[in-house]
Amino acid sequence: MARILRRWTFVYRLLFGEEPSEAARHFLKNCFYIFWSSGLALIFSFLFNTLAGRFLGPTIYGQFALIQSVAMLL
């Protein structure tokens, strides 16, 4: 993680021309956590939907996908 934060710090220096403050470092660290947790959630969601489609079959999975889409929209 330290290596990734150093890269973010380098990009920050290029964009703004100054060293990032402690608040900016904290923000970048939180963005890093959000990025990885979103990726992990995407992987689990893909696995769940793939297995659900496999076990439910095309007709029932279509109903499940419709309900899931409406729930995500709401």
Buried (B, 14 or more C-beta within 10 A) or exposed (E): EEEEBEEBBEEBEEEEEEEBEEEBBEBBBEEBEEEEEEEEEEEEEEEEBEEBBEEBEEEEBEEBBEEBEEEEEE
